[in-house]
Amino acid sequence: QQLYSCGSLAPKLRKGGAGRIGCMSCGITRPKALWERTDGCLYLIREIINVCCEENNIELELDDETLLPLMEEVADVCRVKHFPQSDELRTTLFRQLPDIARKLGKQRFKRTYLQLFL
């Protein structure tokens, strides 16, 4: 089965490395856009919450004084609509919010964070 590059009919010729944007074999290299970095931060915040809110975790505690400013910033950034990928950024946020809410707990999330995203 022949694999094709970037939706074209040209076959893939070489493997890409870290830092490549696009398909695995094209030679396109560019710096990450700010929205892509923010998108990655959404996943990072989710993972930090997952680790800090584990039941067996007694070393790391994530209190609302630390998390609330981050979540306020996330909500504010996702309200911005002046760039073409703003819908993708909001999609990532709304896909991560259920996991974040589950880990924080229903009452804590509703009491402190839910209003930020309405």
C-alpha positions in Angstrom: 0.0 0.0 0.0 1.5 3.3 -1.1 1.4 6.2 1.3 0.9 9.7 0.1 2.2 13.0 1.5 0.1 16.0 2.5 -2.9 14.9 0.6 -1.0 15.0 -2.7 -0.3 12.2 -5.1 3.4 12.3 -4.4 4.6 9.3 -2.4 6.2 9.8 1.0 10.0 9.7 0.6 11.5 10.4 4.0 10.6 10.4 7.6 10.3 13.7 9.5 11.8 14.4 12.9 10.8 16.3 16.0 9.8 19.9 15.4 8.1 19.2 12.1 4.7 20.6 11.4 2.5 18.8 8.9 2.7 15.3 7.8 5.5 13.0 8.8 7.6 13.2 5.7 7.2 16.7 4.3 10.0 19.1 4.8 7.9 21.9 6.2 9.4 23.3 9.4 8.1 26.4 11.0 7.9 27.8 14.5 4.7 26.9 16.4 2.0 29.5 16.3 0.9 31.0 19.6 -2.5 29.3 19.4 -0.7 25.9 19.1 1.3 26.6 22.2 -1.9 27.6 24.0 -3.6 24.4 22.7 -0.7 22.4 24.2 -1.1 24.3 27.5 -4.7 23.1 27.8 -3.4 19.5 27.7 -0.7 20.3 30.1 -3.2 21.9 32.6 -5.3 18.8 32.3 -2.4 16.5 33.1 -1.3 18.6 36.0 -4.8 18.4 37.5 -4.8 14.6 36.9 -1.5 14.2 38.8 -2.3 16.6 41.6 -5.8 15.3 42.2 -5.0 11.6 42.4 -6.5 9.9 45.4 -3.1 8.5 46.5 -1.3 11.7 46.0 -0.2 13.3 49.3 2.9 15.2 48.0 1.3 17.5 45.4 -1.7 19.7 46.2 -3.3 22.0 43.7 -5.4 24.6 45.6 -7.8 27.0 44.1 -5.5 30.0 44.7 -3.0 28.5 42.3 -5.5 27.0 39.7 -8.1 29.7 39.5 -5.8 32.3 37.8 -4.7 29.7 35.2 -8.3 28.8 34.5 -9.3 32.4 34.2 -6.5 33.0 31.7 -7.6 29.9 29.7 -11.2 31.2 29.6 -10.1 34.6 28.5 -7.8 33.3 25.7 -10.5 31.0 24.4 -12.9 34.0 24.1 -10.6 35.6 21.5 -11.9 35.1 18.0 -9.6 37.2 15.8 -7.4 34.3 14.5 -8.6 31.5 12.1 -7.9 28.6 14.5 -9.8 30.1 17.4 -12.5 27.4 16.9 -9.9 24.7 17.1 -8.6 26.1 20.4 -12.1 26.2 21.9 -12.8 22.7 20.7 -9.7 21.5 22.6 -10.8 23.4 25.7 -14.3 21.9 25.6 -13.0 18.4 25.0 -10.6 18.7 28.1 -13.1 20.4 30.5 -15.0 17.2 31.3 -11.8 15.4 32.4 -10.8 18.5 34.4 -14.2 18.7 36.1 -14.1 15.0 37.0 -10.7 15.2 38.6 -11.5 18.4 40.5 -14.8 17.0 41.7 -18.3 18.0 40.8 -18.9 20.5 43.7 -15.5 22.1 43.5 -15.7 22.6 39.7 -19.2 23.9 39.8 -18.6 26.3 42.7 -15.3 27.7 41.5 -14.7 27.2 37.8 -17.9 26.5 35.9 -19.0 30.2 35.7 -15.7 31.0 33.9 -16.8 29.0 30.8 -20.4 30.0 30.5 
